[in-house]
Amino acid sequence: MIDEEKQKELSQLDGCYALKTDLTSKQINAEEIHARYKGLAEVEKAFRTMKTALLEIRPIYVRKANRTRAHVFIIMLAYMLVHHLRHLWREIELTPEEGIAELASICTIKVDIPGNTAYQTIMDPKPMGRLLLKAADVVLPFSIPNLNIVVDTRKKLVPERKSY
């Protein structure tokens, strides 16, 4: 048998929740407790972001404690950058992943003048790239020195491209 009166009384709390803390009312008010609880959603979002392909916190194949700490430190630093970019690019309506992919299309051209030092000139970004850089208050230099540094990639390059 259903007690209709009791059910009606209990339904007044539908959608409500209680938060318990060991802080006193002199230390913190109800609004701040609620705000901190809601802030947990940001923490959970951060951990989801760190575990995705963007930051790749997992799997960790390091065995030494100092290397594990270094790996997690770098991931946390990367998360701070992603968080900052999300804030900077919120009005452009691009995710940090989309913005980083757009900026990855910026390239350089090696200029080698016989008898002089070689340098790389930076090509003008596409319009969206310019917008992203402007929002982040970043100004690209005209050129960068050519230091003959080889960058190793995860993706294996075809032999014809290795000679560049």
C-alpha positions as CSV (number, residue, x, y, z in Angstrom):
1,M,0.0,0.0,0.0
2,I,1.4,3.4,-1.0
3,D,1.2,6.2,1.6
4,E,0.1,9.1,-0.6
5,E,0.6,11.7,2.1
6,K,4.2,10.5,2.8
7,Q,5.0,10.3,-0.9
8,K,3.8,13.9,-1.4
9,E,5.9,15.1,1.5
10,L,9.0,13.3,0.2
11,S,8.4,14.6,-3.4
12,Q,9.1,18.1,-2.1
13,L,12.8,17.2,-2.0
14,D,12.9,15.8,-5.5
15,G,15.9,17.3,-7.3
16,C,17.5,18.4,-4.1
17,Y,20.7,17.1,-2.5
18,A,22.5,17.6,0.7
19,L,26.2,18.5,1.0
20,K,28.1,17.6,4.2
21,T,31.3,19.3,5.3
22,D,33.4,19.3,8.4
23,L,33.8,23.1,8.1
24,T,31.8,25.4,10.4
25,S,29.4,28.0,9.3
26,K,31.9,30.6,10.4
27,Q,34.5,29.2,8.1
28,I,32.4,28.8,5.0
29,N,28.8,29.7,3.9
30,A,26.3,27.5,2.1
31,E,26.9,29.3,-1.3
32,E,30.6,28.7,-1.2
33,I,30.0,25.0,-0.3
34,H,27.7,24.7,-3.3
35,A,30.2,26.5,-5.5
36,R,33.0,24.2,-4.5
37,Y,30.8,21.2,-5.1
38,K,30.0,22.5,-8.6
39,G,33.7,23.1,-9.1
40,L,34.2,19.3,-8.9
41,A,32.7,19.1,-12.4
42,E,35.7,21.1,-13.7
43,V,38.1,18.7,-12.0
44,E,36.3,15.7,-13.5
45,K,36.4,17.4,-16.9
46,A,40.1,18.0,-16.5
47,F,40.8,14.4,-15.8
48,R,38.7,13.4,-18.8
49,T,40.7,15.8,-21.0
50,M,44.0,14.4,-19.6
51,K,43.0,10.9,-20.5
52,T,41.9,11.6,-24.1
53,A,44.0,11.6,-27.2
54,L,44.7,15.3,-26.8
55,L,46.9,14.9,-23.7
56,E,47.3,11.1,-23.6
57,I,48.1,10.6,-19.9
58,R,47.5,6.9,-20.3
59,P,49.2,4.5,-20.8
60,I,52.3,5.4,-18.8
61,Y,55.2,3.1,-19.6
62,V,57.7,4.7,-17.2
63,R,59.0,2.6,-14.3
64,K,60.9,5.1,-12.2
65,A,59.0,7.3,-9.8
66,N,60.8,10.5,-10.9
67,R,59.9,9.8,-14.5
68,T,56.3,9.1,-13.6
69,R,56.1,12.4,-11.7
70,A,57.7,14.2,-14.6
71,H,55.2,12.7,-17.0
72,V,52.2,13.7,-14.9
73,F,53.7,17.2,-14.4
74,I,54.0,17.7,-18.1
75,I,50.4,16.5,-18.6
76,M,49.2,18.9,-15.9
77,L,51.1,21.8,-17.6
78,A,49.5,20.8,-20.9
79,Y,46.1,20.8,-19.3
80,M,46.7,24.3,-18.0
81,L,47.5,25.4,-21.6
82,V,44.4,23.7,-22.9
83,H,42.3,25.3,-20.2
84,H,43.8,28.7,-21.1
85,L,43.3,28.2,-24.8
86,R,39.6,27.2,-24.2
87,H,39.2,30.5,-22.4
88,L,41.0,32.5,-25.1
89,W,39.1,30.9,-28.0
90,R,35.6,30.7,-26.4
91,E,34.3,33.5,-28.6
92,I,35.8,31.9,-31.8
93,E,33.7,28.8,-31.0
94,L,36.6,26.4,-31.6
95,T,37.7,23.7,-29.2
96,P,41.4,23.7,-28.3
97,E,41.8,20.5,-30.3
98,E,40.4,22.2,-33.4
99,G,42.5,25.3,-32.8
100,I,45.7,23.3,-32.3
101,A,45.0,21.4,-35.5
102,E,44.5,24.6,-37.4
103,L,47.7,26.1,-36.1
104,A,49.6,22.9,-37.0
105,S,49.1,23.9,-40.6
106,I,51.5,26.8,-40.2
107,C,54.7,25.9,-42.0
108,T,58.1,27.3,-42.8
109,I,60.3,27.5,-45.9
110,K,64.0,27.0,-45.7
111,V,65.9,29.8,-47.4
112,D,69.5,28.8,-48.1
113,I,71.7,31.6,-49.4
114,P,75.2,30.3,-50.5
115,G,77.9,31.8,-48.3
116,N,75.4,32.9,-45.6
117,T,73.5,31.3,-42.8
118,A,70.3,29.5,-43.8
119,Y,67.1,30.5,-42.1
120,Q,63.4,29.5,-42.3
121,T,60.8,32.0,-43.1
122,I,57.4,31.4,-41.6
123,M,54.5,31.3,-44.0
124,D,51.4,33.5,-43.3
125,P,48.8,31.5,-41.4
126,K,45.3,30.9,-42.9
127,P,42.6,33.4,-41.8
128,M,41.4,31.2,-38.9
129,G,45.0,30.7,-37.8
130,R,45.5,34.5,-37.7
131,L,42.4,34.8,-35.7
132,L,43.5,32.2,-33.2
133,L,47.0,33.8,-32.8
134,K,45.4,37.2,-32.4
135,A,43.1,36.0,-29.7
136,A,46.1,34.5,-27.9
137,D,48.1,37.7,-28.4
138,V,50.8,35.8,-30.2
139,V,52.9,37.5,-33.0
140,L,54.9,35.1,-35.2
141,P,58.4,36.2,-36.1
142,F,59.2,36.7,-39.8
143,S,61.9,34.1,-39.7
144,I,63.7,31.6,-37.4
145,P,67.3,30.4,-37.6
146,N,67.9,27.1,-39.4
147,L,69.6,25.0,-36.7
148,N,69.4,21.7,-38.7
149,I,67.5,20.0,-36.0
150,V,65.8,16.8,-37.0
151,V,62.3,16.3,-35.4
152,D,61.3,12.7,-34.9
153,T,57.7,11.9,-35.4
154,R,55.5,8.9,-34.5
155,K,54.4,8.7,-38.1
156,K,57.0,7.1,-40.4
157,L,57.9,9.4,-43.3
158,V,58.2,8.0,-46.8
159,P,61.9,7.9,-48.0
160,E,61.4,10.7,-50.4
161,R,60.4,13.1,-47.6
162,K,63.3,12.1,-45.3
163,S,65.8,13.8,-47.5
164,Y,64.3,17.3,-46.8
